[in-house]
C-alpha cells in the first residue's frame, strides 16, 4: 500500500462559502475520525489528483495547516460535479491501528483471455470491491489474472485469495466473465 502526503487548510463552513471556494479553483472537503471533531478543509485540485485519479487505494498522511499534527486517513467519499466533471467535494476518514475499516479496493485485470482470442467477449462486472480489514492489510488493488478465462467461464470474489480481508459481497459474485459470441439471425 502506497502512502501520499496531502497538505490542506482549514476553511469556514457554509453553502455560499463552498461555492466561493470552488469559484476560486479550490475544492472543499471534510476530515473526520472517531476521536477528532470533523474539520472542514480545502485543497488544491492538483494535490488531490494522485489520490483520486489512480487505480490504487492509498493511505493519506494529512497535514492540516496551520497545525503541525499529521493524521493518517483514506479517501472515503468523493462528489463529482455532473456538468463540469470536476471534484466538487471530498471526505477523508481517519484510520487507527487495530481498528478494522471498510474501503473500496480497485480490481485490475491482467493478461489476455483465451476466450477473447477465440471470439468471446470480456465482461467486467466489478472494477472495485468493498472490503473490511485492518489498515495495515489494505491492498492497493486486487490483480485478477484472466489469461485462462475461457468462453462461458467467470472469475468470482471467492477466487481472490487475501488473508485478513473480509469481502462485503457474496463469494459467488462475478468479477469478470467471458461471454460467447453473439450469432446473428439472418
N, C-alpha and C positions, 0 to 999 in steps of 0.2 A: 504494500500500500504506500503510495507516494504522499508526501506532505507538501503543502504550499503555504506561504505566509501571505496574509491578506491584511492590509492596513486600511482602516476605515476611520470615520469621525462620527462623534455623537451628533444627533440632529434634533430639532424640535419636532413635535408631533402635530398632526392635523392634516386634513384632506388638502386644503389650499397650500399648505407648506410643502407637501409631497409634490403637488403639481408644479410649484415654483422650482423645486429642486430638479424635477425632470426637464423642465424647460431650459435649465442651465446645463443639461447634459449629465447630471448626477443620477444615481439610482438609489432610491430609499430602500431600507431593509430593516430587519429586526434580529437581534440576537437574544435568545432565551435559553435558560438552563434551569435545572431543578433547584439550584442553590443561589441563583442570581436573579434580581429583578430584571424584567425584559428591558433591553437597551435599544432605543431607536437609533439607527445608524445610516450613514450614506457612504457610497463607494463610487469610485471612478469606473466607467464601463470597461476600460482597458484592464483593470486589476481583476475583474470578475471573469474575463474570457477563459483563462486556464482552468477555472473551476466549472464553468457552465458548458463551454464548447469542448467537451472531451468525451472519450469513450471509457473513462475510468472514474471510479469513486476515489475521492481524495480527502485526506484529513487536512483540515484547515487550522493553521496557527493564527488566531485572530488577535490583532493589536488594535485596540480602540483608543485613538488619540483623544485627549491628551494623557490618558492613563498609561502606566508603564507595564501593567499586568498583561500577560498573554493567556488567551483561552483556547482550548482545543475543542474544535467543533466540526460539524459536517453541514453541507448544504441540505436543508430539509425540504424546502419548497421554493418554487420559482413561478412568478407570474409573468407571462409574455403579453405585450400589447398586441391584440389581434390585427390591428390595422398597420402599425409601423413595424411589426415583427421585431421588437426590441424588448429588453428586460424592463418590466415595469416595477417589480418588487422582488425581494429575495428574503428568505428566512434561514437563519443559521441556528443550529441546535448544539448546545454544549454537551460534550461527552465526558464520561468519567470512567476510570479504570474499574473493572469489576462489575459494571452495570451493563446489562445487555441492552441493545437498541435495535430498532428496525430501520433498515436502509434499503434503497434500491441499488442494485448492482447491475451494470451493463453485461449483456451477453454478446460475445464476439465469435463469429463463425470462422473456422479455419479450414482450409483445404477446398477441393472441388469434388462435389458429389458424383459418385459413379452413376447414379440415376439421372442426373442432369446431362451427363455425357451421352447417355442412352436416349435422350429426348424428353426426359421428365422435367417438371417444373418445381423449383425450390420454393417452399412457402414458409417464411419465418413468422411464427405466431407471437413470439416474445423477443423483444430487444433488451428488456430489463426485467429483473425479478426481485421481489421483496424478500429480504432475509432478516433473521433475528440472530444476533451474535454479540460477543464481546468486542469492544473497539479494536483490540489487537488482532482479531480474527477477520476483520472486514477485508474481503478480497477487492482488488482494484477492478477486476472484471472476471467473468467466467468464460473460459475458452472452450468452445464446443467444436470438436473435430467432426466434420461432415464427410470426410473422404470415403468412408464405407457406406454411406447412406444410399440405399437402393430405392428404385421406384416402388411406391406403396408402403414404404417404411418411414418411421418417425423416431426422433430423439425426444425423450421425456425428461422432466425435472429429476426423476429418480436416477437418470443416467449420469447426473453430475455428482461427483464424489467430493465432498468437502467436510472435513472433520470440524466439529464445534459450530456448525451452521445449521439453523433451522429454516426451512423454506416456508413461506406464507401460503404458497399454492400447493394443491394436491400433487402427490408424486406422479400421477398419471397425466398431468398437464403436458401438452405437446409444446415443445420449444420450436422445433423445425421439422418439416416433413417434405418428402419428395413425392409429388403427385404425378399420376400417369398422364401422358399427353392426351389432349382432347382430340377426339376423332370427329371430323366434320361430316354431317349427313348431307348428301347431295341428292 
